[in-house]
Every structure is written in structure tokens, then in C-alpha cells.
Amino acid sequence: MIKYYSKLPKRRFVLHIVGGGKVVEEEKTRVSHSIVSDHVIFHGPLVGAALQVIFNQVTLAIDVCDGEEQGVFLSSSLKTREYVAQGLPVVGAIEIDMSRSMKEYFYKFKDTRTINVHEMIEFHDTLYHNEHEYHTIPKKIREHARKVCDIHVVMRPVIAFFQER
């Protein structure tokens, strides 16, 4: 983000960070005295209605960004499922297990070591062409999510296995 804002872009981009821990605290320190301090909002850990307020404000979600460093090359995170259940397209640094069936709503960064704001904006703009799509895209994502990651769909093979026994 610092690289993005150092070029004085016309387009404003705000990053909402929900959660806590050592990495978040390190980012808070790094961001606090930089040119992006007005563009990164740290909310801390949130649940329920407070988290829903944030979901209702944003149009993209960021998934795992350090997976390859950890030896993870495919994300199957519960957080990603929460994002698509909320109707949010997802960007990240590693492949997402649902990306094959919902590929138009997922984007993997070209350089997996960097969160590239330009890439996020380009991806965002491929989805949201007009005001109407800010309502239709989330509905489409939620519909796809129901087919791919709804508990009834995911557990159907497990239930069938036990019923056959």
C-alpha cells in the first residue's frame, strides 16, 4: 500500500483489518507513521453484528497472504468460506480450493510476496462495472457458495458413506 500511495493515486483504497495477534500488531506499528495511516483501519477482533458492519462496507476480501512462506500452496480456510457466504470476491497469495468452481470471483496475486493494490483494483473493476453490480455480484457469489461450500453439500458424501454401511 505504501508503494501505491507514494505515487499519489486518484483512486482511494481503504484496507480494513479485522483480528489481532503478533502480525497485526507489527503491521499497526509499521503503518502508524507512514503515508498509508489514513488508509488502513485496524478493527481488532470482531464477531457477530460488529463484524457484519465491516462485511457490509467492503467489496473485496483478502485471504491467506503468507501461505507459501509457511509451505501452504492451497487455501481451504474457513475464513474464505465466510467471505463467499457474505458475497465477497476474494484475493490472495495462494490458490484457493474453491477457485476452480468459482474462478471469476477469486484472484491470485502475480507476486505472492506482495499485496498489490493495483491488481486488487483491476480485479475489483472487472467485477463491478456499475452501481447495479454492487448488489448483483454478492448475490451471485452467495448462490455459488451455497452450491460449493454449504454444509449440506459438503457433508452429503460423508452422510452417504455412513448410510451405505
HELIX and SHEET records of a PDB file:
HELIX    1   1 ILE A    2  SER A    6  1                                   5    
HELIX    2   2 LYS A   22  SER A   32  1                                  11    
HELIX    3   3 GLY A   48  GLN A   57  1                                  10    
HELIX    4   4 GLU A   68  GLN A   70  5                                   3    
HELIX    5   5 LEU A   78  ALA A   85  1                                   8    
HELIX    6   6 LYS A  103  TYR A  105  5                                   3    
HELIX    7   7 VAL A  117  LEU A  127  1                                  11    
HELIX    8   8 GLU A  133  CYS A  149  1                                  17    
HELIX    9   9 ILE A  151  GLU A  164  1                                  14    
SHEET    1   A 2 LEU A  15  VAL A  18  0                                        
SHEET    2   A 2 VAL A  40  GLY A  44  1                                        
SHEET    1   B 3 ALA A  61  ILE A  62  0                                        
SHEET    2   B 3 VAL A  90  GLY A  92  1                                        
SHEET    3   B 3 PHE A 106  LYS A 108  1                                        
SHEET    1   C 2 LEU A  74  SER A  75  0                                        
SHEET    2   C 2 GLU A  95  ILE A  96  1                                        
END                                                                             
